Amino acid sequence: MYDFFLGSREEIARNETKFLISVKRMMPRWVNSVPDTEFLSLAALLDAQGQTATSAGRRFVAVETGAGASSLACAYYALKYDGLALSWDSNGEKGSLIRTVCTETMGNVFAKHVDTHWKLVAHDSLSPYLGLPILPDLVDHVDLFFHDSEHTWNTVLGELKAVNPLLVEGAVVALDDANQDYLHTNIAYINTFRRKLGLPPVPRPQDNTSLPFYQETERFLQANWGKVDYLPDLYKQNVRNDPYFAYFDAEFDIKVELGTERLEKLEHRFDSWRVSKRLDQTGKP
């Protein structure tokens, strides 16, 4: 179903972004929910981190929570650099579809077995038995971490705490929906399903607000690293012209009304940082 001819390996290598976007646009909507420019911004970060890891003589390792279109980019650069991409998502059906897409496109391009380089863990990212806390049993470092699971600060913070000890010098941390500010309950997500059930919305609890995730994340990183560089990206340059928002305009308007999308600070839907000079327990490099 997905094994269209999208060019020879040499042709694809000359224009990887065209190939990746072509594969992304074959994905069905339910597993393809990030704008093209965000997808390409993440791809650029993965490519750069893969080059750096290879030059340093270590295996490239990328970790993400929330599988979807982003997993295509993670898998592609894990295949390209003989690395490993690990994705956490409780929906195993997503994993089956993504594996099929990657096998019939990228696997054929690289003549490699996708399962060797991309793995889905179909479980809660914060489970002590099968979530990010088991990372030290699987890898000894992480070059890039991308959050796109439950969008509450409690979840983001838990994931950051789990991944932070394994981040290498120069690692990248990136977030989807970084402009959200739910502390413990994504009330917009809940009210979306309540509307589908014909139920009235529930109010946002008074104790359910954090700073926007991009601000909270930067504070967390600065408390653990001596140097935290906020990274520019393609998404911010082109977000207002991204075809994603025009193509899904009816849905997007409803998501804005319910609060699952934020028109304000839309440029901060995707944010990323590079960290270096890890601090010890006394706050010193």
C-alpha positions, 0 to 999 in steps of 0.5 A: 500500500505504501511502496510507491516509487519515490526515487532511487536511494541516490535521488532520495539522499539528494532531497531527503525532506521531499521524500519524508514529506511524501511519505508523511502525506501518505499517512492517514489523519489519525496518525498524522497530526503535526504540521509539515513545518514542525515535522521538517524542523524535527527532521533537521534536528534528528539529522544534525544529531545523527551526524554529531553522534556518528562523528563522535563514534557513538550510536545515534539514539533518539527517544520520543513519546507519542508516536505518529508522523514524527516517528517516520523522521525518527525511524528514517534517521535511525536507519540512516545513521545505523542508530536506534529510535525508541517511541512510547505510545499506548496505542499499539495500532499506531505502531503497526501502521508506522512499522508498515509504512517505514518498512515499505518505504525507508526499509527498502531504500536503506535495505535494512530491517526497520525493527532493528532501528525503530521500536515502539513501546506500547505503554505509558511513558511514565510507567516504572516498569515499561516507561521511560524509567527503563531507558537505562536498561536499553541504552546508555545515552540519548542524543535527542528527546521529543515529547508528544504524549499527554500534554500536561506539565506533570507528564512533561516534567516526569518524562524530562526527569526520566530522560535527563540523566542520559542526555549527552553533551550537546543533546537536543530536547524538543516539545510538541504543543509547547504553548499549552499550560495544563498542570495535571489534567488536559481539560480540553482533551476531556471536553472534546470527548464529552462533547462527542458524548453529548455531555456539557463541558467541565470547568478547568480546575483552579489548580490546573495551570502551569507556565507554558510548557516551553517556559517550564521546560527551559527553567528545568533545563537551566536548573540541570545544565550550565548552557541551554541554547534555544534553537531557531527552526523552520516551523517558526519561520513558516507556521502561518503558511503551513498547509496543515492549518489550511487543510484541516481548517474546520477541525482546527477552528473547533480545536481552538474553541475547545483549547486543544490548539492555542492561536496565541503563541502558536509559534511556540507549539514546537520548541527545542533546546540544545544542552551542555555543561551538565551541573552537579548536585551543587549546581556547578558544571 
